[in-house]
Amino acid sequence: MKTLVLGLGNPIVRDDSIGLRVAEQLRSRLADRAGVEVDEDYWGGLRLMERLVGFDRAVVIDAIQTGAEPGTIHVLTPAAIPTQRSASAHDVNLPTALAFGRQAGLKLPDDERIRLVGIEVVDILTFGDDCTPAVAAALPRAVETVIDLLDGFDV
């Protein structure tokens, strides 16, 4: 079973070094798990599709805006991800990326084998001044959520 944990290096905070440190923490904590790969290099829909190819399951960490308290951690299946999440031309949300990839014939994990760990932000496009502290504070909880997901992911 090949598992991908993806998305920590994207700009869910303005200072990517925070995300990269969390990626390193996840890498070290998951190092003894066979078939688990952690990749912080994720930006935009095409990259997302390419990275998911060949994996049996995936956990994608990303910013999300649903109106909840900033820093809230969401665990969503692709079907439950709000479609209005992506509002810029370079960014494609996870369900759209999966649909495009499957239409192109790529071997991607089934929807029931993918989870989004969404970190609630204030502004999905600019990650405003009051967003960064809440997101930074949520990252350790996001790490624990990923670990818990992988421990209980029986698909």
Beta strands, then each sheet from edge to edge (+ up, - down):
strand 1: 3-6
strand 2: 36-39
strand 3: 57-64
strand 4: 73-76
strand 5: 114-120
sheet 1: 2+ 1+ 3+ 5+ 4-
end
